[in-house]
Amino acid sequence: MISTLTKINGYNPTKALLLREFWDHRRAMLITPMVITGLFITFMIVMMITGNDIIFNDMSLQEGIRKGFMEAREEGLESSFIVTSMLLASTALLWMASGFTITFTALSSLHDERKDGSILFWKSMPVSDTKEVLIKLVSVAVMIPLLIVPFAFIIQAFLILAMTVIGLANGVDVWTYLYSNINIFRLIIGNIIPPLMTVLWIMPIITWFMLVSSFSRRPPFLVAFAAPALIIATEELFFEGSLLLNAIVSLFDSMGDNFGDGTYFALTSFSEPAFYIGLAISAAMLYGCVYFRKRHTLT
């Protein structure tokens, strides 16, 4: 299957460009989630073998889970919702890491090719700058979240296995209390839709990183964060309030108000004006990426 995905038959520049992005950033896109998944499984195995528990706020992890179940049931939530939500929450570290991966990949997407001079080679290919920029956007906003999904399923499958072993060892009916309460459909949708919708919400930030990457002659990380910070500080100093800061806060507030599992997140997001304003701003910054890529070669 891997060979089929990485093999190019005939003239297929889109697939070739996507593969180039993957191989250029394979450590961030593939190795990072692989390492996190391996560490999670190793940690769980060690905890099971040693019989130790984790302490948070003077409470063991098992006690915390039981307390969470009790509180959820008191709020009228079904057992299937609780178990499935726990499985989805187990991959939080993976998605946090993907946020860093998206950030640094976007910041390097258009800067590295100017830095190493490879932009001259790619400009000689029969592919437009617009297509090149869009391919880079797809690699950041689509490929990275989708590559996380298989590792999320691996973590969840191992967690189910671990709970099965613990349940059987303690004489618990695992079918009644575990397997019958796993909503497979919600688990699949919950691993795919919310991450992709989150990427759409933060698209203005992603495209801002790419825009900085397209023109910055200095390390793009510094420019990407220093420029907004300087604008916010100037606005606060002279105007007693920052429009930029308010816009960023409003963006995340709107996303948080609509955040949910599966299709709920998508359905509520598509009715939000802030969502479309963010996409429009993102389109403008993508235009800027194309503009600068056409006119810049080397840093």
N, C-alpha and C positions, 0 to 999 in steps of 0.2 A: 504493500500500500504506500509506504514512504517513497519507494522508487517511482511509483506512478505519479505521485504528487510533485516530485522534484524533477521529473523528466519533461523536456520540452520537445514536442513533435511539430516540426515545421516552423513557420513564422508566427510566433506568439509573444510579441513584446510585452504585453501586460503581465503575463505569467513570469517572464524573464525578469521584469522589474520588481515584481513582488518577491521573487526568490532572492534577488539581490538584496532587497531590504531585510529579508529574513537572515541571510548569511552575514550581512553586515552587523546585525544586532541580535544574533542567535544567543549570545550569552545572557542578555537581558530578557529576551522573549522566551527562551526555552530552559536555559540552565538555572535561572533564578527560581522559577516555580518548581522545577525538579528538585532543587536543593531544599526548598521550604517543605515540600511534600515528604521528602526523605527524612528530614529532621522531625517533622510531626509524627510520622510513623515510628521512628526510632524512640522518640520520647514516650509515646504511648506504650510501646512494647516494654521499655524499661520500667515504667510505672506499674504495668501489669505484673511483671516478673517480681519486682521488689515488694509489691503490695503497698507502696507508699501513696500518699495522696497530696494534692496541692492545696496550699493554704492561701486564701484570699480574705483579707479583713477578718482574721481570726476565725475563719470558717472553712472547712474542707470543701473541695470541689464537689464531692458527692452530696454533702449537706446543702451546698449552694444550689445544685441541680434540683434536689428534692424540694427545697424551699421555693424555687422558681416554678416548679410544677404546681405546688399548692396555691401559690398566688395566682397563677394563670387560670387554674380551675375555679378559684373564687371569683375571678372576673368573667367566668362563663365561657372560657375558651375550650374547644374540643381537644381531646388527647392527640388526634392526628395533627392538628395545627401545632401543638407544642412540640411533638417529636420531630416533625418536618422542619420547623423553625430552628430547632437545636442543631439539626444536621446542616442546614444552610449557614448557621452562625459559625460552625466549625471551620469554615473556609475563610474567615475574616482576614487572617494574616496573609493569605494568598492575594486577596483583593487589595489590601493595603500595599503590598509589594508591587502590585501591578500599577498603582498610582505613581510610585516612584519610577517605574519602568517607562510609563507613558510620558512623564515629565522629561526625563533625560533623553529618551529617544526623540521626542519632538524638538528638544533643544539642539540636538546634534544632526537632525535630519538634513538640513540644507547648509549647515556650517562645515561639516567634515569634508564634504566633496570639494568645497572651495579651499579648505585648508591643505588637503593632500594633492590638489590639482586634478583629481579624477573627473571634475566637472567638464574639463575639456574633452575627455573621451566620450562622456555621456551626451554632451551637446552635439557630437558628431553623428550620433545615432538618429535614425528617422523617427524620433519621438518628440512631440511638442513639450515645451516647458509646462504647459497647463497639465498635461497628462502626467508628467513626472511629479509635479506637486501633489496632484490628486492621489497618485499611487502611494506617495509618502504618507499622506493623510490616512489612507485606508490601512496602511501597515501599522500606524500608531493607534488609530481609533477603533479598528475592527480586528486586525490580526492579534494584537496583544490580549484583548479580552477573550477572544475565542480560543487562543492557545492555553489560557488559564483553565477553561472549562473541564478538559479531561483530567487535570490534576485535582480539580475540585471534586469530581466524581470519585477519584481514587481515595482521597481523604475521607469522604463520606462513606464509601464502601468499607474502608478499614475501620471507621468508627462504629459502623453497624456490626462488623465482625467482633470488635472488642466488646461492645455491649452484649452481644450474643454469648460470648465466652463468660463474661462476668455474670450474666443472668443465669446461664446453665449451672455455673459453679455455685450459685446461691439458691438454686431450686426455683427460679422465676419462670413463669410461662412466657417465653420470649415471643411467641406468636401473638398472644393476646395483648401484651404490654408494649411490644416493639414493632414487629413486622406488619401487623394489621393497622398500625397507626402511622405508617409511612405513606404519604401521598406522593406517588411516583411522578404523576403529571406536574404537580406543584413543585416538586424537587427539580425536575428538568427545566421547567419554565423559570423557576427562581434562580437557577444558575446561569441563565442566558439573558433574559429580558432586562432585569434591573441593571447589570453592568453596562449593557449597550445603551440603555436609556440614560444612565449616569454620564456616559461619555458624550451623548448628545447635549445634555445640560451644560457640561463643562467645556463644550466645543470652543467658546470664545477664549478660554484660557489655553487650550491646546493650540489653536491657530495663532494666538499671540506668541507662544513659544516658537512656533514655526516661523512666524514673521521675523522675530528677532534673529533666529538662526539664519535667515536668508540675507540679512544685511550687516549683521554685527561683525566687526573686525576684531573685537575683543572676545574673551570667553562669554558665550551667550547667556550662561547661567547668571552672571553678574548683572548684565544689562537687563535681562528679563525680570529680575526682582528689584534691582536698584531703581529703574525708571519709574515703575508704578509707586514705589515707596517715596521717591522724590516728589512726584506729582501730588500724592496724598498729603505729604508734609507741607508742601507749598499751599495747597488749597486750605488746609487746616489753619495755616499761619495767617493768610490774607483774607480768607472768606469765612472763617469760623465754621467750617464744614466742608466735607469732601464729596463731590459728586461721584468720583471714581470709587471711593470706598463704599458709598451707599449703594452703588450699582452692583459691586461685588457681593456685598452682604445680602442685597435683595435677590440676587441670582441664587445664592445658596439657601436663602429662606424659602424661595419658591420651590426649589428642588426638594427641600426637606418636607415642605407641606404636602407634596405629592408623592413622596417616596413610599414605596410599598413593594410587595412581592408580585412577581409575574405580570399579568396583563393589566392589573390595577394601576401600576406605575405608568405604563404606556398610555392608557386611556385617559387618565387625569392630566398627564403632562401635555398631551396634544390639545387640550382645551385651555392651556395657559398662554396668555400673550407674551409673558416674559420668555417663554421657551422659544417662540418664533423671533423675538427681538434678538436673542442670543445667536440664533442661527444666521440671521441677517448680518450681524456684526462679524460673525465667523466668515461668511462669504466675502465680506469686504477685506478682511485680513488675508484670506486666501488669494484674492486678487493682488494684494500687495506682495505676497510671496512669489507669485508668477512674475510680477513686474521686476522685482529685484533679481530674480534668478536669470531673467533675460539679459540683464545689464551688468551683472557681476560674474566674475570668473574666479579670480584668486583673491585671498585676503592679503 
